[in-house]
Amino acid sequence: MTDSGTPPPTRTGPFTGLNRQIITLGAVSLFTDIASEMIVPIRIIFLVLYLSTPLPIAGLIEGIAESMSSLLKVLSGRLADRVAERKPLLLAGYGLSAIAKPLLALVAAWPAALGLIVADRIGKGVRSSPRDAMLADATTPAYRGKAFGFHRAMDTLGAAVGPLLTVLIVALSAGDQPQALGTLRRVFIWAAVPGVLSIVALCFLRERPGLRRDGAKTPAPATGRESPAGRPTAQALGPRFWLFTAVATLFALANASDAFIFLRTAGLEYAFSPLEAVPLLYCGYNIVYALLSTPLGALSDRWGRLPVLLLGYGTFAAVYVGWAFANQGWHVWLLFLCYGVYAAATEGVGKALVTDLVPRAQRGAALGWFGGLTGAAALPANVLAGWLWATFRPSTTFAVDAGIAAVATVVLLGCAPRLRRETAIPASA
């Protein structure tokens, strides 16, 4: 039996349990992440080195953006459980992000950049919970970890291609200071192409109401935990869901923006410029992430979610210790590859565990609360990281985050017996 109390899958083919809806959502995320990850590894360099943004402010920008996204994940998750069609929410979210990214090419000051980064994250907040609820409804518990892992793999494949495109644009451009700024702006402009392709792919998505608890077709049974308006209360999600969410939020306090990793990386010596080195390293991380997401998701279907999550949490703590002491370029190559193991073991598997812990009718709300609370931790995490970096030294930032992650790992291990306890949710949910 797995952590969710359901039997492991009996078939293990590479595409077993993956249907057209899951594959289409994966394609949408593939193109979206190509656009996003063309920008992510150079955005902090653009803000700090070219827009003269103070580092604490840069951390605050990242934190505010993630917090806005997190708040909307809660709201969009609750809305996803009530509407007859979730696709319009996805179109709004992906569309807003596709517009905001290339507009960064036009900004000349960090306040304008803040507005566009927040707009991009708002788009993510609008789409994430409805999309994850659609993924959960499109599969069965026996293949749920695999489905979320496949989606993360497609998402991360785009995240590997994006930095390579950035490196190509940089390599085709000259390298003095004014031209380097122009190169960054060209990267932002070219990010519009995969953004448009993501919207085109989304148009081919056909929502299948028969696979979900659709409020307009099959009302959810009363649980005794609804508000007078018939809406599920926080209590309806159950104590085990809130326990896991609390542990994941504690861990998220250690997980400051990857922008700090990129700045740390840019400060080391390489055979080529940081504008090329950082995207290449990030590409290596995403290749490992993409290759391991589906196998680790499928492994969580067989062995349980918690062993895989503990592997991810522990790897994160070890990698951050490594970043605290890294002083050569090859150290960072090794750390980025190990960082991919952490991401593959936690992102999809954590969401799969959330859907295991709650009734089917509350999946959207649960994913929204989970994403909202763990994402909201980005603001204090980034503020703390920026303050430690500016007040002490970069190694202090990573050492403190490694300590928080280690505590979260121990807490998750201690909570494992309670989280493994079987629920009354039927296996067909």
C-alpha positions in Angstrom: 0.0 0.0 0.0 1.1 3.6 -0.7 0.9 6.6 1.6 -2.6 7.3 0.2 -3.9 3.8 1.1 -4.3 2.7 -2.5 -2.7 -0.3 -4.1 0.3 0.3 -6.4 -0.2 0.2 -10.2 -0.1 -3.1 -11.9 1.1 -1.8 -15.3 4.3 0.1 -15.6 4.7 1.1 -19.3 6.2 4.5 -20.0 2.8 6.0 -21.1 0.5 3.9 -19.0 -1.9 6.1 -17.1 -1.2 9.2 -19.3 -4.1 10.3 -21.4 -4.6 13.1 -24.0 -5.6 15.7 -21.4 -2.5 15.1 -19.4 -0.3 15.2 -22.5 -1.9 18.5 -23.7 -1.4 20.2 -20.4 2.2 19.0 -20.5 2.7 20.6 -23.9 1.2 23.9 -22.7 3.6 23.9 -19.7 6.5 23.0 -22.1 6.1 26.1 -24.2 5.3 28.3 -21.1 8.5 27.3 -19.4 10.6 27.8 -22.5 9.5 31.4 -22.3 9.9 31.7 -18.5 13.3 30.1 -18.3 14.7 32.1 -21.1 14.3 35.0 -18.7 14.7 33.5 -15.2 18.5 33.0 -15.1 19.2 36.5 -16.4 16.4 38.5 -14.7 18.3 39.1 -11.4 21.4 40.1 -13.4 19.3 42.5 -15.4 17.7 44.0 -12.2 20.9 44.3 -10.1 23.7 44.9 -12.7 21.8 47.0 -15.3 18.8 48.6 -13.5 20.9 49.2 -10.4 18.3 47.6 -8.1 19.6 47.2 -4.5 19.9 43.5 -3.7 17.4 43.7 -0.7 15.0 45.3 -3.1 15.6 42.7 -5.7 14.8 40.0 -3.1 11.7 41.9 -2.1 10.6 42.1 -5.8 10.9 38.3 -6.1 9.1 37.8 -2.8 6.2 40.1 -3.6 5.7 38.5 -6.9 5.6 35.0 -5.4 3.2 36.2 -2.6 0.8 37.7 -5.1 0.9 34.4 -7.0 0.3 32.5 -3.8 -2.7 34.5 -2.8 -4.3 33.9 -6.2 -3.6 30.2 -6.0 -5.9 30.0 -3.0 -8.7 32.0 -4.7 -8.4 30.2 -8.1 -8.3 26.8 -6.4 -11.6 27.5 -4.6 -13.0 28.8 -7.8 -11.8 25.8 -9.7 -14.0 23.5 -7.5 -17.2 25.6 -8.4 -17.0 26.5 -12.0 -18.3 24.1 -14.8 -15.2 24.8 -17.0 -11.6 25.4 -15.8 -10.2 26.1 -19.2 -11.0 29.9 -19.1 -9.0 30.2 -15.9 -6.0 28.6 -17.7 -6.4 30.9 -20.7 -6.4 34.0 -18.5 -3.4 32.9 -16.5 -1.2 31.7 -19.4 -2.3 34.7 -21.5 -1.3 37.3 -18.9 2.1 35.7 -18.4 2.7 35.5 -22.2 2.1 39.2 -22.5 4.1 40.4 -19.4 7.4 38.6 -20.2 8.4 40.3 -23.4 7.4 43.7 -22.1 10.4 43.6 -19.8 12.4 44.6 -22.9 10.9 48.1 -22.6 11.6 48.9 -19.0 14.3 51.3 -17.9 13.8 51.3 -14.1 13.2 48.6 -11.5 9.7 49.8 -10.4 8.4 49.1 -13.9 10.1 45.7 -13.8 8.5 44.9 -10.5 5.1 45.6 -12.0 5.7 43.2 -14.9 7.2 40.5 -12.8 4.2 40.7 -10.5 1.8 40.5 -13.5 3.7 37.4 -14.7 3.3 35.8 -11.3 -0.4 36.8 -11.1 -0.9 34.8 -14.3 0.8 31.8 -12.6 -1.4 32.2 -9.6 -4.6 32.2 -11.7 -3.7 29.1 -13.7 -1.8 26.8 -11.3 -4.5 25.4 -9.0 -7.1 24.8 -11.8 -4.5 23.1 -13.9 -3.4 20.8 -11.1 -7.0 20.0 -10.2 -7.5 19.0 -13.9 -4.5 16.8 -13.7 -5.7 15.1 -10.6 -9.1 14.5 -12.0 -7.7 13.1 -15.3 -6.0 10.1 -13.7 -6.5 7.6 -10.9 -4.7 7.3 -7.6 -2.6 4.4 -8.9 -1.0 6.7 -11.6 -1.4 10.1 -10.0 2.3 10.5 -9.0 3.3 9.5 -12.5 0.9 12.0 -14.0 2.2 14.8 -11.9 5.7 13.7 -12.5 5.1 13.6 -16.3 3.7 17.1 -16.2 6.7 18.3 -14.2 9.0 16.6 -16.7 7.4 18.4 -19.7 7.4 21.7 -17.7 11.1 21.2 -16.9 12.0 20.1 -20.5 10.9 23.6 -21.4 13.0 25.0 -18.6 16.0 23.2 -20.1 15.4 24.5 -23.6 14.8 28.1 -22.5 18.3 28.7 -21.1 19.9 27.2 -24.2 18.0 29.7 -26.4 19.3 32.4 -24.1 22.8 31.2 -24.5 22.3 31.1 -28.3 21.1 34.7 -28.3 24.0 35.8 -26.1 26.5 34.0 -28.2 25.3 35.7 -31.3 25.6 39.1 -29.7 28.7 41.2 -28.9 29.8 41.5 -25.3 30.6 45.1 -24.2 28.3 46.7 -21.6 25.8 48.6 -23.7 25.5 45.7 -26.2 25.1 43.3 -23.3 22.1 45.3 -22.1 20.7 45.2 -25.6 21.2 41.4 -25.6 19.1 41.0 -22.5 16.4 43.0 -24.0 16.4 40.8 -27.2 16.1 37.7 -25.0 12.9 39.2 -23.4 11.5 40.0 -26.9 12.1 36.5 -28.2 10.4 35.0 -25.2 7.1 36.1 -26.8 7.4 33.3 -29.4 7.0 30.2 -27.0 4.5 32.2 -25.0 2.2 32.4 -28.0 2.8 28.7 -28.8 1.6 27.9 -25.2 -1.7 29.6 -25.9 -2.1 27.8 -29.2 -1.5 24.4 -27.5 -4.0 25.3 -24.8 -6.7 25.9 -27.5 -6.4 22.1 -28.2 -7.3 21.2 -24.6 -10.6 19.5 -24.3 -11.9 19.5 -20.7 -13.7 16.2 -19.9 -16.4 16.9 -17.2 -17.0 13.2 -16.7 -13.6 12.9 -15.1 -14.2 15.4 -12.4 -16.7 16.4 -9.7 -18.4 19.2 -11.7 -20.5 21.5 -9.7 -22.9 22.0 -12.6 -23.3 18.3 -13.3 -22.6 16.2 -10.2 -22.8 18.2 -7.0 -20.5 17.1 -4.2 -22.0 15.2 -1.3 -22.5 17.1 1.9 -19.7 16.4 4.4 -21.1 18.3 7.3 -18.2 20.7 7.1 -19.7 23.2 4.7 -20.5 26.9 5.3 -24.1 28.0 5.2 -23.6 28.8 1.5 -22.6 25.2 0.8 -18.9 26.0 0.4 -16.4 23.6 2.1 -14.6 25.1 5.1 -10.9 24.7 5.9 -11.9 21.9 8.3 -13.2 19.9 5.3 -9.6 19.5 4.1 -8.7 17.4 7.1 -6.0 17.6 9.7 -3.5 15.5 7.7 -3.7 17.9 4.8 -3.0 20.9 7.1 -0.2 19.0 8.9 1.6 18.3 5.6 1.0 21.9 4.4 2.5 23.3 7.6 5.7 21.1 7.1 5.9 22.1 3.5 5.5 25.8 4.4 8.3 25.5 7.0 10.5 24.0 4.3 9.6 26.8 1.9 11.0 29.3 4.3 14.4 27.9 3.3 13.7 28.0 -0.4 14.4 31.6 -1.3 14.3 32.6 -5.0 16.8 30.9 -7.3 17.9 34.4 -8.1 20.3 34.2 -5.2 21.8 31.0 -6.6 22.3 32.8 -10.0 24.0 35.7 -8.3 26.2 33.3 -6.3 27.1 31.5 -9.5 27.8 34.7 -11.5 30.4 35.6 -8.8 32.7 32.6 -9.6 35.3 32.2 -12.3 34.4 30.5 -15.6 35.9 30.1 -19.0 33.1 32.2 -20.4 30.9 35.1 -19.3 28.2 34.8 -16.6 25.6 35.6 -19.2 26.5 32.3 -20.8 27.6 30.3 -17.7 24.4 30.9 -15.7 21.9 29.8 -18.4 24.1 26.7 -19.2 24.3 25.6 -15.6 20.5 26.2 -15.2 19.9 24.1 -18.3 21.9 21.2 -16.7 19.8 21.5 -13.6 16.6 21.3 -15.7 17.7 18.3 -17.7 18.2 16.3 -14.5 14.9 17.6 -13.2 13.1 16.6 -16.4 14.7 13.2 -16.6 13.9 12.2 -13.0 10.4 13.8 -12.5 8.4 11.0 -14.1 10.4 8.1 -12.6 10.4 9.6 -9.2 6.6 10.3 -9.5 6.0 6.7 -10.5 8.2 5.5 -7.7 6.1 7.5 -5.2 3.0 5.5 -6.6 4.8 2.3 -5.6 6.8 3.1 -2.5 4.7 6.0 -1.2 5.1 9.8 -1.4 6.9 10.3 1.8 10.2 8.4 1.1 10.6 10.4 -2.1 9.8 13.7 -0.5 12.3 13.0 2.3 14.9 12.3 -0.4 14.1 15.7 -1.9 14.2 17.7 1.3 17.5 16.1 2.4 19.1 16.7 -1.0 18.1 20.4 -0.8 19.7 20.8 2.6 22.9 19.1 1.4 23.1 21.2 -1.8 22.7 24.5 0.1 25.5 23.5 2.4 27.5 23.0 -0.8 26.6 26.4 -2.1 27.7 28.0 1.2 31.3 26.7 0.6 31.6 26.6 -3.2 34.6 28.5 -4.5 35.3 27.0 -8.0 33.2 26.7 -11.2 33.2 22.9 -11.1 31.6 22.9 -7.6 28.6 24.8 -9.0 28.2 22.3 -11.9 27.9 19.5 -9.4 25.5 21.4 -7.2 23.2 22.4 -10.0 22.9 18.7 -11.1 22.1 17.6 -7.5 19.6 20.5 -7.2 17.7 18.9 -10.1 17.3 15.7 -8.0 15.7 17.8 -5.2 13.2 19.4 -7.6 12.2 16.2 -9.3 11.6 14.5 -5.9 9.4 17.3 -4.4 7.4 19.4 -6.9 5.0 16.8 -8.5 5.2 14.4 -5.6 4.1 17.0 -3.1 1.0 17.9 -5.2 0.2 14.3 -5.6 0.3 13.8 -1.9 -2.0 16.7 -1.4 -4.6 15.2 -3.7 -4.3 11.9 -1.8 -5.1 13.6 1.5 -8.4 15.3 0.6 -11.8 14.4 -0.8 -12.1 14.7 -4.6 -14.6 17.6 -4.4 -12.0 19.7 -2.5 -8.9 19.1 -4.7 -8.9 22.5 -6.2 -9.2 24.3 -2.9 -6.6 22.0 -1.3 -4.1 22.6 -4.1 -4.8 26.3 -3.9 -4.2 26.5 -0.1 -1.1 24.3 -0.5 0.4 26.4 -3.3 -0.8 29.6 -1.6 0.8 29.0 1.8 4.0 27.5 0.6 4.3 30.3 -2.0 3.6 33.0 0.5 6.6 31.8 2.4 8.7 33.2 -0.5 8.3 36.8 0.8 9.9 36.2 4.2 12.3 33.7 2.7 13.6 36.3 0.1 13.7 39.2 2.6 15.7 37.1 5.0 18.0 35.9 2.2 18.6 39.4 0.9 19.3 40.7 4.4 21.7 38.0 5.3 23.5 38.4 1.9 23.9 42.2 2.3 24.7 42.2 6.1 27.0 39.2 6.3 28.1 37.3 3.2 26.5 35.0 0.6 27.7 31.8 2.4 25.6 32.9 5.4 22.5 33.0 3.3 22.9 29.4 2.1 24.0 28.1 5.5 20.9 29.5 7.3 18.6 28.1 4.5 20.3 24.7 4.8 19.6 24.7 8.5 15.9 25.5 8.0 15.6 22.8 5.4 17.3 20.2 7.7 14.8 21.0 10.4 11.9 20.6 8.0 13.2 17.3 6.9 13.4 16.0 10.5 9.8 17.3 11.2 8.5 15.6 8.0 10.2 12.3 9.2 8.5 12.7 12.6 5.1 13.3 11.0 5.4 10.4 8.6 3.4 7.8 10.7 0.4 10.2 10.9 0.6 11.2 7.3 0.7 7.5 6.2 -2.5 6.6 8.0 -5.2 5.5 5.6 -8.0 7.9 4.8 -11.7 7.1 4.2 -11.3 8.4 0.6 -12.2 5.6 -1.8 -9.5 4.4 -4.1 -11.5 5.4 -7.2 -11.4 9.0 -6.1 
